[in-house]
Amino acid sequence: MYNIIKSLNFTNRRNLAVVLTVFSMVMLPLILPVMLGVSMKEVTGDAYLLNLCGDLFLIWLFPIMILGCIAASGDAGDKTLHYEILAGHSRTRVFFARVLCALFWSVLLTAFFFYLPLVYYGLLNGWNAEGMRVSDIVLRALLSLFPMFRVAAFCIMVSVLFRSAGKGIGFSYLFIELQIMAIEIAGLFFDDMDKKYLSGAYNVQDLLTLSNSRNYVINGEKVEVYETALEGGNVLWTIAVSLLLGGIYLAVAYLDFTKRDRS
């Protein structure tokens, strides 16, 4: 399995679509403040988190789709899978090698570049918001890996079912957009509907939206103090729903991968 993962990583590092996707993840947080008319010297870590992180994750769905589908099924059309099986590797080993590789590229790598701006903007320009505890922000970031896994597992499943990275990306985008649209329409009819667990994207946005704040007067100035702690229910539901749905998606992909001809 290690040699398969090593080979996949070697191929991915030389894939133009992967290189351009990673380059975009590096550049977007740098140019976005300028596009919004804000100097980079004025963007603090807390300002980036409060104003951009949650909404920006919808754009970060694309790297998850692209990297996950390419890592899982980028070589589905060139007989590589068939040759790996002929070389004596079991379908189970080949499948999980691809899943592990895809999760690394689509979840861990994407999360790294997604949260990196919080670090360098925080180091460059500081954190001005009151009440933001670093431990709570780190917990929210780590917890967001679970709904990211949920989204990545769905994209992996679609790419395996269609036996194509390109079709996987296209249909993943279509299905996720339809899901978000359906949730938004349902929200118009059910005002009290809690949608944060209905989609992995909404789950991440909820974790990164710090709306619980109070105004205090400190040294004669009105200061907005944020409450960043998470309730235990949010932590448990995020983990449980993400693992359950992600596990179902990967189980469907595994059954298709091992039962259908891959040549």
C-alpha positions in Angstrom: 0.0 0.0 0.0 2.8 2.4 0.8 4.3 2.1 -2.7 0.9 2.8 -4.2 0.5 5.9 -2.1 4.0 7.0 -2.9 3.3 6.5 -6.6 0.0 8.5 -6.4 1.7 11.4 -4.6 4.5 11.5 -7.2 1.9 11.7 -9.9 -0.2 14.3 -8.1 2.7 16.6 -7.6 3.2 16.7 -11.3 -0.4 17.1 -12.3 -1.0 20.6 -13.7 -4.5 20.9 -12.2 -3.2 20.0 -8.8 -0.4 22.6 -9.1 -2.7 25.3 -10.2 -5.2 24.5 -7.4 -2.5 24.7 -4.7 -1.2 27.9 -6.2 -4.7 29.4 -6.1 -5.1 28.4 -2.4 -1.8 30.2 -1.7 -2.6 33.4 -3.6 -6.4 33.9 -2.9 -6.0 34.9 0.8 -3.2 37.3 -0.3 -5.1 39.1 -3.1 -8.7 39.0 -1.6 -8.2 41.9 0.8 -6.7 44.0 -2.0 -9.7 43.1 -4.2 -12.0 44.3 -1.4 -10.0 47.6 -1.1 -8.3 46.7 2.2 -4.5 47.0 2.7 -2.8 43.8 3.8 -1.2 45.8 6.6 -4.7 46.4 8.0 -5.9 42.8 8.0 -5.6 41.3 11.4 -6.0 37.6 12.2 -9.3 38.2 14.0 -10.6 40.4 11.1 -9.9 37.7 8.6 -11.6 35.1 10.7 -14.7 37.2 11.4 -15.2 38.7 7.9 -13.8 36.2 5.4 -13.2 32.7 6.8 -16.8 31.4 7.0 -17.9 32.8 3.6 -14.7 31.9 2.0 -15.1 28.2 2.7 -17.7 27.9 -0.1 -14.8 28.7 -2.5 -12.6 26.2 -0.7 -15.0 23.5 -1.7 -13.4 23.5 -5.1 -10.0 22.5 -3.9 -11.6 19.6 -1.9 -13.4 18.5 -5.0 -10.5 18.8 -7.4 -7.8 17.3 -5.2 -10.0 14.5 -3.9 -11.2 13.4 -7.3 -7.8 13.6 -8.9 -6.1 11.7 -6.1 -8.8 9.0 -6.1 -9.5 8.6 -9.8 -7.1 10.7 -11.7 -5.5 7.6 -13.3 -8.8 5.7 -13.8 -8.6 6.0 -17.6 -5.0 5.0 -18.2 -5.1 1.3 -17.0 -3.0 2.0 -13.9 -5.6 0.5 -11.6 -5.8 -2.6 -13.8 -2.0 -3.0 -13.7 -1.8 -2.6 -10.0 -4.4 -5.4 -9.5 -2.5 -7.6 -12.0 0.7 -6.9 -10.0 -0.8 -8.8 -7.1 -2.3 -5.9 -5.0 -5.8 -6.6 -3.7 -8.6 -4.3 -4.7 -9.1 -3.5 -1.0 -5.5 -2.4 -0.7 -5.6 -0.4 -3.9 -8.9 1.3 -2.9 -7.7 2.3 0.6 -4.4 3.6 -0.8 -6.3 5.9 -3.0 -8.7 7.0 -0.3 -5.8 7.8 2.1 -4.0 9.7 -0.6 -7.2 11.6 -1.6 -8.0 12.5 2.1 -4.5 13.8 2.6 -4.6 16.1 -0.5 -8.3 17.2 -0.2 -8.6 17.5 3.6 -5.3 18.0 5.3 -3.6 20.0 2.5 -6.7 22.1 1.9 -7.2 22.8 5.6 -3.5 23.8 5.9 -3.8 26.5 3.3 -7.3 27.5 4.4 -6.1 28.3 8.0 -2.6 29.5 7.1 -3.8 33.2 6.6 -5.0 33.2 10.2 -1.5 32.5 11.3 0.4 34.9 9.1 -2.1 37.8 9.3 -2.2 37.3 13.1 1.6 37.3 13.3 2.0 40.3 11.0 -0.9 42.5 12.3 -2.0 41.0 15.5 -5.3 40.0 17.0 -7.5 42.9 18.2 -10.8 41.3 19.1 -11.4 40.7 22.8 -12.3 37.3 24.2 -10.9 35.2 21.3 -9.0 32.4 23.0 -6.4 30.7 20.8 -7.4 27.3 22.2 -11.0 27.7 21.1 -10.0 28.8 17.6 -7.7 25.8 17.3 -10.5 23.5 18.5 -12.8 24.9 15.9 -10.2 24.5 13.2 -9.5 20.9 14.2 -13.2 20.1 14.4 -13.8 21.5 10.9 -11.7 18.6 9.6 -14.6 16.3 10.2 -17.1 18.0 7.9 -14.3 18.5 5.4 -13.8 14.7 5.5 -17.5 14.4 4.9 -17.3 16.5 1.7 -14.1 14.8 0.5 -15.6 11.3 1.0 -18.6 12.3 -1.1 -16.4 13.6 -3.9 -14.3 10.4 -3.7 -17.4 8.3 -4.0 -18.7 10.2 -7.0 -15.4 10.0 -8.8 -15.2 6.2 -8.1 -18.8 5.6 -9.3 -18.1 7.5 -12.5 -14.6 6.1 -12.8 -13.3 9.6 -13.8 -11.7 12.5 -12.0 -13.3 15.0 -14.4 -16.8 13.6 -14.1 -16.3 13.3 -10.3 -15.4 17.0 -10.1 -18.3 18.0 -12.3 -21.0 15.9 -10.7 -19.7 16.6 -7.2 -20.1 20.3 -7.9 -23.6 19.8 -9.3 -24.8 17.6 -6.4 -23.4 19.9 -3.7 -24.8 23.0 -5.4 -28.2 21.3 -5.6 -28.0 20.3 -2.0 -27.2 23.8 -0.9 -30.0 25.2 -3.1 -32.5 22.7 -1.6 -31.5 23.6 1.9 -31.8 27.4 1.2 -35.3 26.9 -0.3 -36.4 24.7 2.6 -35.2 27.4 5.0 -37.6 29.9 3.4 -40.5 27.7 4.6 -39.1 26.6 7.9 -37.8 29.6 9.8 -36.6 27.6 12.8 -34.7 25.0 10.7 -31.2 24.3 11.9 -29.2 23.7 8.7 -25.7 23.5 10.1 -25.6 19.6 10.0 -27.4 19.3 6.7 -24.3 20.1 4.7 -20.6 19.8 5.3 -20.1 23.3 4.0 -22.7 24.7 6.4 -21.1 22.8 9.3 -17.7 24.4 8.6 -19.3 27.8 8.2 -21.1 27.4 11.5 -17.9 26.5 13.3 -16.1 29.6 11.8 -18.9 32.1 12.5 -18.4 33.9 15.8 -21.7 35.6 16.3 -21.9 35.2 20.0 -20.6 38.5 21.4 -21.4 41.2 23.9 -20.6 44.9 24.2 -18.6 46.0 27.3 -17.2 49.3 28.4 -13.5 48.9 29.1 -11.4 52.0 30.0 -14.2 54.2 28.8 -14.5 52.6 25.4 -17.2 50.3 24.1 -15.5 46.9 23.3 -17.1 43.9 21.6 -16.1 40.8 23.4 -16.5 37.5 21.6 -17.4 34.1 23.2 -15.5 31.5 21.3 -16.2 28.4 23.4 -18.1 25.6 21.7 -20.9 23.7 23.4 -20.4 19.9 23.8 -23.4 19.2 21.7 -21.9 21.0 18.7 -18.7 19.0 19.0 -20.4 15.6 19.3 -22.9 16.2 16.5 -20.3 17.5 14.1 -18.1 14.5 14.7 -20.9 11.9 14.6 -22.7 13.2 11.5 -19.5 13.7 9.6 -18.1 10.2 10.4 -21.5 8.6 9.8 -22.1 10.1 6.4 -18.4 10.0 5.3 -18.3 6.4 6.3 -21.4 5.6 4.2 -20.0 7.4 1.2 -16.7 5.5 1.4 -18.6 2.2 1.9 -20.6 2.8 -1.3 -17.3 3.7 -3.1 -15.6 0.5 -1.8 -18.4 -1.7 -2.9 -18.4 -0.3 -6.4 -14.6 -0.4 -6.6 -14.4 -4.0 -5.6 -17.4 -5.3 -7.5 -17.2 -3.5 -10.8 -14.6 -4.1 -13.5 -11.9 -1.3 -13.3 -10.1 -2.1 -16.6 
